[in-house]
Amino acid sequence: MSVADAFRSFTRASAELAAVVPPAETVLAPSGVDELAAVMQAASDVRARVLVWGGGTHQGIGHRVAPDIVVSTSAFDRVVAWEPDDLTLVVEAGAKVDTVEAMLADRGQTAALPEWGGPATVGGIVAAAISGYRRLRYGPTRDRLLEVTIVTGDGRVVRGGGRVVKNVTGYDLPRLVAGSFGSLGVVVSVCFKLWPLSGGSATVAVDDPVRAAETLFRPVALLETPDGAYAYLAGTEAEVRSEAERVGGAVTEGFVWPDPPSGETVWSLRVPPALVPDGIGRLPAGWSFVAEHGVGHIRCAGRFDPEAVAELRGWAEEMGGAFVLEDADDDRIYETVDPWGTPPTGLTLQRRLMAAFDPAHVLVPGRLPGGR
């Protein structure tokens, strides 16, 4: 049976979506979990290569995939269960990050999802393990996942975790799925732990973010860009005012977040938190960046320079970190440099896990470190 015949009866994506995804024989938008499971079972039967597509925001991470079919999560955009008193939210994977956060804000809550949502979907930021600027206080996205439901590569519907933390037993599937890039299954829905929004917030200019980290009590974020460094404070209005006075810089009410850096290539430099200042100093001249002090992450962008990339990656890996390509204007750059760098030591275990969830290896083949 051909790939076209295997998927003839399933729901096609809109022409607008089909025009923006990578070239593929078929672009599908399953209308529900049962249809998605049938799609994945059919893909496994005919060994069709599958690329999962949410908002497309993080498709630049990893090796390029040449799919036979693209599976969109656009139909999975409902809020399944929101329990404001319990501080939990169950939402489908295709829901837009900005839409979810706007809804929560109306009730004075947040899931601390990335602040630069745009077209990004909940499933996409979970699959790529993308955390926002507020990670310093609220932790990474993977730590705020309570439950996840996926459809595996061979069409099984699997749920892991639990909406009540004390009921969670067995394997920690949410943590496995976070950062799996769709290699274990298509994310259908997730349950997030929520946080109340504070009564007061401010953005304060600081001269030295390292010293500010030693001075302030639980800032929301400490960010540095080529234009300056800022502390992001939240709490009662009195607490915010007191903390702002301790660092003494210019104060702006509310959070003024920097735009993510953009350029010919976009990178994620991950190092121990104490090495962030050193990492900033090693960036090529003219590159833009947003450095997260206290977290150990610098997102940076600029013209592609193979020698500079090799030097930065060598230093980061020597320090126990990584230098990962997140996006590039030209796909040929992925042929010039490994987007991940040196494969992790747990590569064999990673591949065994992938085989358990995707026996035919149809999901995003070749995308992960080591080209698997």
C-alpha positions in Angstrom: 0.0 0.0 0.0 1.3 3.4 -0.9 1.6 6.3 1.6 -1.2 8.2 -0.3 -3.5 5.2 -0.2 -2.8 4.6 3.5 -4.0 8.1 4.5 -6.7 8.8 1.9 -9.6 8.6 4.4 -8.2 10.9 7.1 -8.9 14.6 7.6 -6.7 16.9 5.5 -5.2 20.1 6.9 -6.2 23.5 5.4 -4.5 24.8 2.3 -3.0 27.6 4.4 -1.3 25.2 6.7 -0.2 22.9 4.0 1.5 25.8 2.3 3.8 26.6 5.3 4.9 23.1 6.5 7.8 21.2 5.0 7.1 19.4 1.7 5.3 16.1 2.3 3.0 13.7 0.4 0.2 14.4 2.8 -0.7 17.0 5.5 -3.3 15.8 8.0 -5.2 17.5 10.8 -6.9 14.7 12.8 -10.2 15.8 14.3 -9.9 13.8 17.5 -7.8 11.3 19.5 -9.4 8.3 17.8 -8.5 9.6 14.3 -5.0 10.6 15.5 -4.5 7.1 16.8 -5.6 5.6 13.5 -3.3 7.9 11.6 -0.3 6.8 13.7 -1.2 3.1 13.4 -1.4 3.5 9.6 2.0 5.4 9.6 3.6 2.5 11.6 2.1 -0.1 9.2 3.5 1.5 6.1 6.7 3.0 7.7 5.7 6.5 6.8 8.0 9.2 8.3 5.9 11.6 10.4 6.6 15.2 11.4 4.3 16.6 14.1 3.4 20.3 13.7 2.0 22.7 16.2 2.7 26.3 15.6 6.0 25.7 13.8 7.8 28.0 16.2 10.4 25.4 17.4 10.8 23.4 14.2 14.3 24.8 13.7 15.7 22.7 16.6 17.4 19.5 15.7 18.4 17.7 12.5 16.1 18.3 9.5 13.3 15.8 8.9 12.1 14.8 5.4 8.5 13.7 6.2 6.1 11.6 4.2 3.3 13.1 6.3 2.9 16.1 8.5 0.4 15.7 11.4 -1.0 19.0 12.7 -2.5 19.4 16.2 -4.6 22.4 15.1 -7.9 20.6 16.0 -6.7 20.0 19.5 -7.3 23.4 21.0 -9.8 23.0 23.8 -9.5 23.7 27.5 -10.3 20.3 29.0 -10.5 21.2 32.7 -9.5 24.3 34.7 -9.6 24.2 38.5 -8.7 27.6 39.7 -9.0 26.7 43.4 -6.7 23.7 42.9 -4.3 25.6 40.6 -4.4 23.1 37.8 -5.2 23.4 34.1 -5.7 20.6 31.5 -5.5 21.9 28.0 -5.1 20.3 24.6 -1.8 20.5 22.7 -2.9 22.7 19.9 -4.0 25.6 22.1 -2.0 28.7 21.6 0.3 29.8 24.5 -0.8 33.4 24.3 -4.5 32.4 24.4 -4.0 30.2 27.4 -2.1 32.8 29.4 -4.6 35.5 28.6 -7.4 33.3 29.8 -5.6 32.5 33.0 -4.7 36.1 33.6 -8.4 37.0 33.7 -8.6 35.0 36.9 -5.3 36.2 38.3 -3.3 33.1 37.4 -0.5 32.0 35.2 1.1 28.8 33.9 4.4 30.6 33.5 4.5 29.7 29.8 7.0 31.5 27.5 6.3 35.2 27.2 7.0 35.4 23.4 4.2 32.9 22.4 3.2 34.1 19.0 2.0 31.1 17.1 3.5 28.7 19.6 1.3 25.9 20.9 1.2 24.2 24.3 2.2 20.9 22.8 5.1 22.5 21.0 6.6 24.1 24.0 6.3 20.9 26.0 7.7 18.7 23.2 10.7 21.1 22.8 11.0 21.8 26.6 10.9 25.5 26.1 10.8 27.6 29.3 10.1 31.3 29.5 12.0 34.1 31.2 10.3 33.4 34.5 12.1 30.1 35.0 14.3 31.6 37.8 11.3 31.7 40.1 8.9 29.1 38.7 11.3 26.5 37.4 11.5 24.9 33.9 8.4 23.8 32.0 9.1 20.2 32.6 8.8 20.7 36.4 5.4 22.2 36.1 3.8 19.3 34.1 1.6 17.1 36.2 0.0 14.9 33.5 0.4 14.3 29.8 -1.5 12.3 27.2 0.2 11.2 24.0 -0.5 9.0 21.0 2.5 6.8 20.4 4.1 6.0 17.1 2.0 2.8 16.7 -1.3 4.4 17.7 -1.6 3.7 21.4 -3.1 6.3 23.7 -0.9 6.7 26.8 -1.5 8.9 29.8 1.1 9.5 32.5 1.3 11.5 35.7 -1.8 12.8 37.5 -3.8 15.9 38.1 -3.4 15.5 41.9 0.3 15.3 42.7 -0.1 12.7 45.5 -1.8 10.3 43.1 1.1 10.2 40.7 2.7 6.8 40.5 4.8 4.8 38.0 7.1 6.2 35.3 7.4 10.0 35.1 6.0 10.3 31.5 5.6 14.1 31.6 9.3 14.5 32.1 10.1 12.0 29.4 7.9 13.8 26.9 9.2 17.2 27.7 12.1 17.7 25.3 11.4 14.5 23.3 10.5 16.6 20.2 7.7 14.2 19.3 9.9 11.1 19.2 7.8 9.3 21.8 4.4 10.3 20.6 2.1 13.1 19.6 1.1 15.2 22.6 -2.6 15.4 22.9 -3.1 17.2 26.2 -1.2 18.3 29.3 -2.0 19.3 32.9 -0.1 22.3 34.2 0.5 23.4 37.7 -0.6 27.0 38.0 0.6 30.0 40.0 -1.3 33.1 41.3 -0.3 36.4 39.8 1.2 38.8 42.2 -0.4 42.1 43.2 2.6 44.1 42.2 5.4 43.8 39.6 8.2 45.9 38.3 11.2 45.9 36.0 14.3 47.5 37.5 17.5 48.4 35.7 20.6 47.0 37.4 24.3 47.7 36.9 25.4 44.2 37.9 23.0 41.3 37.6 25.3 38.9 39.5 25.3 41.3 42.5 21.6 41.8 42.1 21.1 38.0 42.4 22.9 38.1 45.8 20.9 41.1 46.9 17.3 40.3 45.9 14.9 37.8 47.4 13.5 35.4 44.8 13.3 37.7 41.7 11.2 36.5 38.9 14.0 36.9 36.4 17.4 38.5 36.0 18.0 39.2 32.3 20.8 40.9 30.4 20.8 42.1 26.8 23.3 44.2 24.8 21.2 47.2 26.0 21.5 46.5 29.7 20.5 44.3 32.6 17.2 44.1 34.4 15.6 42.6 37.5 12.0 41.5 37.3 10.3 41.7 40.7 6.9 40.4 41.9 5.0 40.3 45.2 2.9 42.8 47.1 3.3 46.4 46.1 5.2 47.0 49.4 7.5 44.0 48.7 8.2 45.1 45.2 8.9 48.7 46.2 11.3 47.5 49.0 13.2 45.2 46.7 13.5 47.9 44.0 15.0 50.3 46.5 17.7 47.7 47.4 19.1 47.7 43.9 18.5 51.4 43.2 17.9 51.4 39.5 15.3 53.0 37.3 11.9 51.3 37.9 9.2 50.6 35.4 5.9 49.3 36.6 5.0 45.8 35.3 7.2 43.4 33.3 9.0 44.7 30.2 10.2 41.6 28.5 12.9 41.7 25.8 12.1 40.3 22.4 13.9 37.0 21.6 17.1 37.5 19.6 16.8 36.9 15.9 19.3 36.6 13.1 20.8 34.4 10.4 21.2 31.7 13.1 19.7 31.4 16.6 21.4 29.5 19.3 20.9 28.3 22.9 24.0 28.4 25.0 23.6 26.4 28.2 26.2 26.5 30.9 26.3 26.4 34.7 24.7 29.6 36.1 28.0 31.0 37.4 29.4 31.0 33.9 26.8 33.2 32.2 29.0 36.4 32.4 31.9 34.4 30.8 29.5 33.1 28.1 28.3 36.6 27.2 31.9 37.7 26.8 32.6 34.8 24.4 29.8 35.6 22.0 30.9 36.9 18.5 30.9 40.6 18.1 27.6 42.0 16.9 25.5 39.1 18.1 22.2 39.8 19.9 21.4 37.9 23.1 19.1 37.5 26.1 21.1 36.0 29.1 19.2 34.5 32.0 21.3 35.0 35.1 20.8 32.4 37.8 19.5 29.9 35.2 22.5 29.4 33.0 20.9 30.1 29.7 21.8 32.5 26.9 19.7 32.7 23.8 21.8 34.4 21.1 21.7 35.1 17.4 23.9 36.4 14.6 25.7 35.7 11.4 26.8 32.1 11.0 30.6 31.7 11.7 31.7 28.1 11.8 34.9 28.8 13.6 33.2 30.9 16.3 30.5 28.2 16.7 33.1 25.5 17.1 35.0 27.5 19.7 31.8 28.4 21.7 30.6 24.8 21.5 34.0 23.4 22.6 34.0 25.7 25.7 30.4 25.0 26.6 30.8 21.3 26.4 34.1 21.4 28.4 32.1 23.3 31.1 29.4 20.6 31.1 27.0 22.6 29.0 25.9 22.7 25.3 25.6 25.0 22.4 22.5 24.1 20.4 21.2 25.5 17.1 17.6 26.6 17.4 17.0 28.1 14.0 18.7 29.1 10.8 17.6 31.1 7.7 19.2 28.5 5.4 18.7 24.8 5.9 22.2 24.2 4.4 23.7 25.4 7.7 22.4 22.1 9.2 24.6 20.3 6.8 27.6 22.3 7.8 27.3 21.9 11.6 25.7 19.4 13.9 22.7 21.3 15.4 23.1 19.4 18.7 26.8 19.1 19.2 28.4 16.0 20.9 25.7 13.3 21.5 24.9 12.7 25.1 26.3 9.6 27.0 22.8 8.3 27.5 22.1 7.9 23.7 21.6 4.1 23.9 19.0 4.5 26.7 17.3 7.2 24.7 17.0 5.0 21.7 15.6 2.1 23.7 12.9 4.4 25.1 12.1 5.6 21.6 11.7 2.0 20.4 9.3 1.3 23.2 7.0 4.1 22.2 7.6 4.0 18.5 8.6 0.5 17.4 8.6 1.3 13.7 10.6 4.5 14.2 8.2 6.7 12.2 8.1 9.7 14.4 10.5 12.6 13.5 13.2 10.1 12.3 16.7 11.6 12.4 15.8 14.7 14.4 17.4 13.9 17.7 21.1 13.9 18.8 23.0 11.3 16.9 20.6 11.6 13.9 17.9 9.3 15.5 
